[in-house]
Amino acid sequence: MRLELRGITKRFGDFTANDSIDLVVEPGQIHAILGENGAGKSTLMNVLYGLYTPEEGEILIDGVPQHFAGPGDAMRAGIGMVHQHFMLVPVFTVTENVVLGQEPMGGPLISTDRARALVRDTASSLGFQIDPDALVGDISVGAQQRVEIVKALSRDARLLILDEPTAVLTPQETDELIEIMRRLAANGTAILFITHKLREIRAVADAITIIRLGRVVGTATPDAPETELASLMVGRSVSLGVDRAPAQPGETILDVAGLVVRDSTGVPVVDDVTLSVARGEILAVAGVQGNGQTELAEAILGLRKPDAGSISFAGRPVADLDVRERLDAGLGYVPEDRSTDGLVGEFSITENLVLDRVGAPPVSRGAALDVGWMRRNATDLVKEFDVRTTSIERAAGTLSGGNQQKVVLARELSRDLSLLVASQPTRGVDVGSIEFLHERIVSERDKGAAVVIVSTELDEVLALGDRIAVMCGGRLVGIVPGGEDRDVLGLMMTGMDPEEARRQASEHRTLLGQADLEAAVEAEAAAAADTGFGWPVGAPQESVAVVVDVDDVPDGPPAADPPDPDPTDVGLPEAGLPEAGLPEPGLPEPGLPEPGDDATSAAHAADAQTNATDEETQR
Ligand SMILES: Nc1ncnc2c1ncn2[C@@H]1O[C@H](COP(=O)(O)OP(=O)(O)OP(=O)(O)O)[C@@H](O)[C@H]1O
């Protein structure tokens, strides 16, 4: 399939999310779309998948214009999409999920034999081991990812859209996915790949298109250095590491001893975990999602009752503190799922920024909310955290994923904290904003807070952790010093003890670990070239091939808020907030799309649907 998008324009009200986007994806090409949060990537993919109807522009497949009234049309035209948040039904089996909506019939009944055969054939053509009869809720997230791919490809997708597909995978699983993408591409499947992980783009993409503020601002080739790609994306140079002084641990704030948390069936999901965190240090908890980290974080916050063991905060059992006391004592929490646990999607940004402070000054005056203070607070935080929005009164649920995450972090980091527990703090956030958020987290540490970061991102764990704890199957596999080798951490995430992981890692380097080596070699070569000293290994890699349409790149620092720099100047409805009390849940917010609006129905539809060459491999 050769895909061509011509002049795609998609607006939400007055806001243009995609502005005359042109894009060509050749058969068998892995085409990465790179762009900062809110750039319009998902919107473009949703247009291509038939979830949104563009106001202008054309989609051509093999030169023939297409008109998609919904995802069904896109699927029939050979387009498959693996959404960032899986759209699987947990209580259905793998087979039931794969054939959902296209069940093979044997007379009047669904033919389960044919359905199973379809799953088996598609899976084995991809080299996947999948049990067609397993319940999706019982299999790992990596396996769920494979089910999503099987589902898309069992419908004969010749163009596959992968929207941030590696967010929940181990480095080893990511390697596997990269191999699958290469195999699919070699067989002619075109792949549109969205990710914020520059390392992956460099490992797998054939072509890169960069989108900023809804417009294509340039293209690049995968040999462009990460720093170059990052600055193209956000329009300024970005530091990909965090500049931080060594930790100065003080008194112990958090003490977890022999903690056991069981699920509803009695199985321990946190199994005998003991750790402590002091003021002035960051403990990063690494692990594949679903290995007890969520439950550990929730237990620390007192949101989950331990079945055994103890948790104390500054010497006091957390269970003795009620929620208000926990907040007053300076506990801050960033939940891993921003949309269900971090925000109230229907509430405005202003309201979401004070969710955990209602009832106390300065948010409340007696029984009434201080709306003026709330607006000033929102205006300041939106600016400081670079939340890309047209108005502070906008419903948080209509922000792009990365911008929703910034709202949650802005709320938690704007309080005085003694202990910050942040799960996946930068999931879906672009590199420019990650730089800022990491700096903010380090500055909390330096101000004397104890920080626990739970992250599946090894880059993040390595960037922030003064010590790194790795969890697998609910158990603490080990605690190693910050700066541990990423391959060692990847292996520990599979349950291997640190010594064995170090031994095996030295024998086998992952593709992405290899990319680290390459980056180090490049950096050293460049440094050698700069200083005029010879570089013994040979010349640096080919020059960077980056094409940027300079006229199209907006001037100035990216922190300039698009499209309305000052949220207070964008026609905030005076009556947007009630003078006292939050709006009734369920009441529509001013400015929200009406049901039946294109955007709303598309969102509902989305809800409902719940090469490298041998030489490179060698290197
Ligand atoms: N249904 C909607 N109603 C109103 N505005 C929307 C809607 N969906 C997206 N937008 C806006 O369109 C812009 C582009 O959003 P989109 O989700 O495409 O960004 P993105 O590039 O995928 O960002 P991220 O990397 O954060 O996922 C954002 O400003 C977002 O707030």
The ligand as an SDF file (V2000), in Angstrom:
LIG
                    3D

 31 33  0  0  0  0  0  0  0  0999 V2000
  -11.7070   16.0650   20.8760 N   0  0  0  0  0  0  0  0  0  0  0  0
  -10.9890   17.1650   20.9570 C   0  0  0  0  0  0  0  0  0  0  0  0
  -11.5680   18.3600   21.2240 N   0  0  0  0  0  0  0  0  0  0  0  0
  -10.8470   19.4950   21.3020 C   0  0  0  0  0  0  0  0  0  0  0  0
   -9.5160   19.5590   21.1030 N   0  0  0  0  0  0  0  0  0  0  0  0
   -8.8780   18.4050   20.8380 C   0  0  0  0  0  0  0  0  0  0  0  0
   -9.5690   17.1620   20.7560 C   0  0  0  0  0  0  0  0  0  0  0  0
   -8.6750   16.1830   20.4730 N   0  0  0  0  0  0  0  0  0  0  0  0
   -7.4720   16.7990   20.3850 C   0  0  0  0  0  0  0  0  0  0  0  0
   -7.6010   18.1260   20.6030 N   0  0  0  0  0  0  0  0  0  0  0  0
   -6.5070   19.1110   20.5980 C   0  0  0  0  0  0  0  0  0  0  0  0
   -5.7730   18.9730   19.4020 O   0  0  0  0  0  0  0  0  0  0  0  0
   -4.3860   19.1440   19.6730 C   0  0  0  0  0  0  0  0  0  0  0  0
   -3.6230   17.9480   19.1310 C   0  0  0  0  0  0  0  0  0  0  0  0
   -3.9020   16.8460   19.9700 O   0  0  0  0  0  0  0  0  0  0  0  0
   -3.2800   15.4170   19.6810 P   0  0  0  0  0  0  0  0  0  0  0  0
   -3.8790   14.4680   20.6610 O   0  0  0  0  0  0  0  0  0  0  0  0
   -3.4100   15.1090   18.2380 O   0  0  0  0  0  0  0  0  0  0  0  0
   -1.7420   15.7040   20.0360 O   0  0  0  0  0  0  0  0  0  0  0  0
   -0.5240   14.6940   20.0080 P   0  0  0  0  0  0  0  0  0  0  0  0
    0.4940   15.2360   19.0650 O   0  0  0  0  0  0  0  0  0  0  0  0
   -0.9780   13.3040   19.7380 O   0  0  0  0  0  0  0  0  0  0  0  0
   -0.0100   14.8930   21.4970 O   0  0  0  0  0  0  0  0  0  0  0  0
    0.5670   13.8270   22.5840 P   0  0  0  0  0  0  0  0  0  0  0  0
    1.9750   13.5690   22.2030 O   0  0  0  0  0  0  0  0  0  0  0  0
    0.4640   14.5900   23.8700 O   0  0  0  0  0  0  0  0  0  0  0  0
   -0.3240   12.6040   22.5410 O   0  0  0  0  0  0  0  0  0  0  0  0
   -4.2350   19.3180   21.1670 C   0  0  0  0  0  0  0  0  0  0  0  0
   -4.1120   20.7090   21.4520 O   0  0  0  0  0  0  0  0  0  0  0  0
   -5.5270   18.7920   21.7230 C   0  0  0  0  0  0  0  0  0  0  0  0
   -5.8590   19.4600   22.9100 O   0  0  0  0  0  0  0  0  0  0  0  0
  1  2  1  0
  2  3  1  0
  2  7  2  0
  3  4  2  0
  4  5  1  0
  5  6  2  0
  6  7  1  0
  6 10  1  0
  7  8  1  0
  8  9  2  0
  9 10  1  0
 10 11  1  0
 11 12  1  0
 11 30  1  0
 12 13  1  0
 13 14  1  0
 13 28  1  0
 14 15  1  0
 15 16  1  0
 16 17  2  0
 16 18  1  0
 16 19  1  0
 19 20  1  0
 20 21  2  0
 20 22  1  0
 20 23  1  0
 23 24  1  0
 24 25  2  0
 24 26  1  0
 24 27  1  0
 28 29  1  0
 28 30  1  0
 30 31  1  0
M  END
$$$$
